[in-house]
Amino acid sequence: MDAVIQINQISKAYKGTETIKNVSMRINRGEIYGFLGPNGAGKTTVMKMILNLVKPSSGEIQVFNQRIQPSSVQYLKRIGSIIEYPVFYDRLTAEANLELHCRYMDYRNKPAIQEALEIVGLHGVGKKKIHEFSLGMKQRLGIARALVTKPDILILDEPINGLDPIGIKEMRELLLLLKENYGTTILISSHIVSEIESVADAIGIIHQGTLLKEVRLEDIRRQHAGSLEDYFIHLIHGGKRYA
Ligand SMILES: Nc1ncnc2c1ncn2[C@@H]1O[C@H](COP(=O)(O)OP(=O)(O)OP(=O)(O)O)[C@@H](O)[C@H]1O
């Protein structure tokens, strides 16, 4: 299978403390990769390194078969992302925020804005200003902004934070739709195992900066009778059941 993101032995130290330790990951084209780990495990830092927002202390990352250099920017036009939480211009409308983003990304396709709002269920509120939006609406708008330019890769850092159960279900359906209809490769982080289990093809489990496992979900299902949640908890807590 063709890797669109290949991470080779990256580490990151902040003031001498290693927060990412020798992590290697492979994200295949057209797949959903669930990046699982408890709070503070290092998920956001790895995602930021893929997006060139943070520079690894050692190791390398290849995206679309090109090694990322500190000056690399062009590849970012093919990636949509939400890192931590989406930030908008509060006094502008949802549409205006998406327009600004398209301009910044040099993406010219006006109908794409309404399409993106429609996909995330915000088509009725495009003219509303962001300060009138609820947290869940902002989260959806963040997804709309990430996908408005029709990227090849979506990187979503805990995208279900702030969503209600209906929003979570819709997010799951949206991710599967993007994969099926557009062939989008999706890297999604979460600490909620069941959410990853319902959509992912492959998972990487990170704990205290170390990637403990990278496996295909079908292999977990085949080899272990238990749920992904059991597997995850045993790995994180050093259980020997699945060693
Ligand atoms: N700029 C920074 N300076 C110092 N330490 C940092 C910095 N950014 C992240 N860290 C540390 O790196 C570790 C990993 O953080 P990171 O945000 O990547 O984890 P995470 O898995 O995304 O967690 P969460 O689910 O809570 O968002 C944490 O211990 C964090 O305190």
The ligand as an ORCA input file, in Angstrom:
! r2SCAN-3c Opt
* xyz 0 1
  N       5.827     24.021     23.488
  C       6.011     23.086     24.434
  N       6.944     23.257     25.409
  C       7.150     22.320     26.358
  N       6.459     21.151     26.437
  C       5.530     20.925     25.494
  C       5.259     21.872     24.454
  N       4.266     21.348     23.654
  C       3.946     20.144     24.207
  N       4.685     19.894     25.304
  C       4.601     18.676     26.144
  O       4.649     17.554     25.308
  C       3.818     16.519     25.821
  C       2.877     16.061     24.729
  O       1.884     17.054     24.511
  P       0.792     16.945     23.352
  O      -0.042     18.179     23.412
  O       1.465     16.607     22.085
  O      -0.057     15.674     23.827
  P      -1.492     15.169     23.358
  O      -1.386     13.682     23.245
  O      -1.934     15.904     22.162
  O      -2.384     15.526     24.596
  P      -3.911     16.052     24.697
  O      -4.773     14.877     24.348
  O      -4.000     16.427     26.143
  O      -4.043     17.217     23.771
  C       3.126     17.068     27.047
  O       3.807     16.628     28.184
  C       3.279     18.577     26.870
  O       3.317     19.206     28.121
*
